[in-house]
Amino acid sequence: MGTIYIHEDRFEAIVDTRGYAPNEIKCLVNEGYLEITATSGQNQLHNGFPTSVEKTLSRKFKMVRPVVPERSVCCLSNDGMLLIAAPWRYP
């Protein structure tokens, strides 16, 4: 699933994206939600026949209050953990 942290000044989410290359992961942050998708496709031979295997990851988190999307940050660690942080929007 993922781990959510609600801090006084920001929202953070950590999602396990092991098995996906950085170019296969997409992260969308807007004021109301965070959406993470990843798709990996492989062509393989199975009993001499070509087959295609695709795996997909999709996570969507609703924000408890609006964030500032243009100040959001995404970081992917070497072990495949994706960290997304976004500061809260203050009136």
ZALO-342222 format. One line per 10 residues: their letters; for each residue x, y, z of N, C-alpha, C. Coordinates in nm, 2 decimals. Layout:
A> X Y Z X Y Z X Y Z  ...
END
This chain:
MGTIYIHEDR> 0.08 -0.12 0.00 0.00 0.00 0.00 0.09 0.12 0.00  0.12 0.18 0.11 0.20 0.30 0.13 0.19 0.35 0.27  0.28 0.43 0.31 0.28 0.49 0.44 0.26 0.64 0.43  0.17 0.70 0.50 0.14 0.84 0.50 0.19 0.90 0.63  0.25 1.02 0.62 0.29 1.10 0.73 0.22 1.23 0.72  0.15 1.28 0.82 0.09 1.41 0.83 0.18 1.49 0.93  0.25 1.59 0.87 0.34 1.67 0.96 0.27 1.81 0.97  0.31 1.89 1.06 0.26 2.02 1.08 0.27 2.11 0.95  0.38 2.09 0.88 0.40 2.18 0.76 0.39 2.11 0.63  0.37 1.98 0.63 0.37 1.91 0.50 0.30 1.77 0.51
FEAIVDTRGY> 0.27 1.72 0.39 0.22 1.58 0.37 0.34 1.50 0.31  0.35 1.37 0.36 0.45 1.28 0.30 0.39 1.15 0.28  0.43 1.08 0.17 0.39 0.95 0.14 0.52 0.87 0.10  0.52 0.74 0.14 0.63 0.65 0.10 0.56 0.53 0.04  0.60 0.50 -0.09 0.54 0.39 -0.16 0.65 0.30 -0.21  0.63 0.17 -0.20 0.73 0.07 -0.24 0.71 0.05 -0.39  0.81 0.09 -0.47 0.80 0.08 -0.62 0.92 -0.01 -0.67  0.96 -0.10 -0.58 1.07 -0.20 -0.63 1.02 -0.27 -0.75  1.11 -0.30 -0.84 1.07 -0.37 -0.96 1.03 -0.28 -1.08  1.03 -0.15 -1.06 0.99 -0.06 -1.16 1.11 0.04 -1.19
APNEIKCLVN> 1.14 0.06 -1.31 1.25 0.16 -1.34 1.20 0.30 -1.32  1.29 0.39 -1.29 1.25 0.53 -1.27 1.16 0.59 -1.38  1.19 0.55 -1.51 1.11 0.61 -1.62 0.98 0.54 -1.63  0.95 0.44 -1.56 0.82 0.37 -1.56 0.72 0.42 -1.45  0.77 0.51 -1.36 0.69 0.56 -1.25 0.65 0.70 -1.28  0.52 0.73 -1.26 0.46 0.86 -1.28 0.40 0.91 -1.15  0.42 1.03 -1.11 0.36 1.09 -0.99 0.29 1.22 -1.02  0.17 1.23 -0.98 0.09 1.35 -1.00 0.04 1.40 -0.87  0.07 1.53 -0.84 0.03 1.59 -0.72 -0.05 1.71 -0.75  -0.17 1.72 -0.70 -0.25 1.84 -0.72 -0.30 1.88 -0.58
EGYLEITATS> -0.38 1.98 -0.57 -0.42 2.03 -0.44 -0.50 1.93 -0.35  -0.57 1.84 -0.42 -0.66 1.75 -0.35 -0.62 1.61 -0.33  -0.52 1.56 -0.42 -0.48 1.42 -0.41 -0.34 1.40 -0.47  -0.29 1.28 -0.43 -0.16 1.24 -0.49 -0.19 1.11 -0.56  -0.14 1.09 -0.68 -0.16 0.97 -0.76 -0.03 0.92 -0.81  0.00 0.79 -0.79 0.12 0.73 -0.83 0.09 0.61 -0.92  0.14 0.60 -1.04 0.12 0.49 -1.13 0.26 0.44 -1.18  0.27 0.31 -1.20 0.39 0.25 -1.26 0.35 0.14 -1.34  0.41 0.12 -1.46 0.38 0.01 -1.55 0.51 -0.04 -1.60  0.53 -0.17 -1.60 0.65 -0.24 -1.65 0.60 -0.35 -1.74
GQNQLHNGFP> 0.66 -0.35 -1.86 0.62 -0.46 -1.96 0.75 -0.53 -2.00  0.73 -0.67 -2.02 0.84 -0.75 -2.06 0.79 -0.85 -2.16  0.87 -0.87 -2.26 0.85 -0.97 -2.36 0.93 -1.09 -2.33  0.87 -1.21 -2.32 0.95 -1.33 -2.28 0.91 -1.45 -2.38  0.99 -1.55 -2.38 0.96 -1.67 -2.44 0.91 -1.77 -2.34  0.79 -1.83 -2.36 0.74 -1.93 -2.27 0.71 -2.06 -2.36  0.78 -2.17 -2.33 0.76 -2.29 -2.41 0.78 -2.26 -2.56  0.87 -2.17 -2.59 0.90 -2.14 -2.73 0.81 -2.04 -2.80  0.71 -1.99 -2.72 0.62 -1.89 -2.78 0.64 -1.76 -2.71  0.64 -1.65 -2.79 0.65 -1.52 -2.73 0.53 -1.48 -2.65
TSVEKTLSRK> 0.56 -1.43 -2.53 0.45 -1.38 -2.44 0.49 -1.24 -2.39  0.39 -1.17 -2.35 0.41 -1.04 -2.30 0.36 -1.04 -2.15  0.44 -0.99 -2.06 0.40 -0.98 -1.92 0.40 -0.83 -1.88  0.29 -0.78 -1.82 0.29 -0.65 -1.78 0.25 -0.64 -1.63  0.31 -0.56 -1.55 0.27 -0.54 -1.42 0.24 -0.39 -1.40  0.15 -0.36 -1.31 0.10 -0.22 -1.29 0.08 -0.20 -1.14  0.12 -0.08 -1.10 0.11 -0.03 -0.97 0.02 0.10 -0.97  -0.08 0.11 -0.89 -0.16 0.23 -0.89 -0.20 0.26 -0.74  -0.16 0.38 -0.70 -0.20 0.43 -0.56 -0.25 0.57 -0.57  -0.36 0.60 -0.50 -0.42 0.73 -0.50 -0.45 0.77 -0.35
FKMVRPVVPE> -0.40 0.88 -0.31 -0.42 0.93 -0.17 -0.49 1.06 -0.17  -0.60 1.07 -0.09 -0.67 1.20 -0.08 -0.60 1.28 0.03  -0.58 1.41 0.00 -0.51 1.50 0.09 -0.61 1.54 0.20  -0.57 1.55 0.32 -0.66 1.60 0.43 -0.69 1.75 0.42  -0.60 1.82 0.35 -0.62 1.96 0.32 -0.53 1.99 0.20  -0.56 2.11 0.13 -0.49 2.14 0.01 -0.34 2.16 0.03  -0.26 2.11 -0.07 -0.11 2.13 -0.07 -0.07 2.23 -0.18  0.05 2.26 -0.19 0.11 2.34 -0.30 0.18 2.25 -0.39  0.11 2.21 -0.50 0.17 2.11 -0.59 0.30 2.15 -0.66  0.32 2.28 -0.69 0.44 2.32 -0.76 0.56 2.32 -0.66
RSVCCLSNDG> 0.54 2.29 -0.53 0.65 2.28 -0.44 0.67 2.14 -0.39  0.60 2.04 -0.46 0.61 1.90 -0.42 0.75 1.85 -0.46  0.79 1.74 -0.40 0.92 1.68 -0.42 0.90 1.53 -0.43  0.96 1.46 -0.53 0.96 1.32 -0.54 1.10 1.27 -0.54  1.13 1.17 -0.46 1.27 1.11 -0.45 1.25 0.96 -0.45  1.33 0.90 -0.54 1.34 0.75 -0.55 1.47 0.70 -0.49  1.46 0.61 -0.39 1.59 0.56 -0.33 1.64 0.45 -0.42  1.76 0.41 -0.39 1.83 0.30 -0.46 1.76 0.17 -0.44  1.69 0.15 -0.33 1.61 0.03 -0.31 1.47 0.03 -0.35  1.43 0.13 -0.43 1.30 0.14 -0.49 1.19 0.20 -0.41
MLLIAAPWRY> 1.22 0.27 -0.30 1.12 0.34 -0.22 1.10 0.48 -0.27  0.98 0.51 -0.30 0.95 0.65 -0.35 0.89 0.73 -0.24  0.95 0.85 -0.22 0.91 0.95 -0.12 0.85 1.07 -0.19  0.73 1.11 -0.15 0.67 1.22 -0.21 0.63 1.32 -0.09  0.67 1.44 -0.10 0.64 1.54 0.00 0.59 1.66 -0.06  0.49 1.72 0.00 0.43 1.85 -0.05 0.38 1.93 0.07  0.42 2.06 0.07 0.38 2.15 0.18 0.23 2.18 0.18  0.18 2.21 0.29 0.04 2.25 0.30 0.02 2.39 0.24  -0.10 2.41 0.18 -0.13 2.55 0.14 -0.20 2.62 0.26  -0.14 2.73 0.29 -0.20 2.81 0.40 -0.28 2.93 0.34
P> -0.39 2.96 0.40 -0.47 3.07 0.35 -0.40 3.21 0.36
END
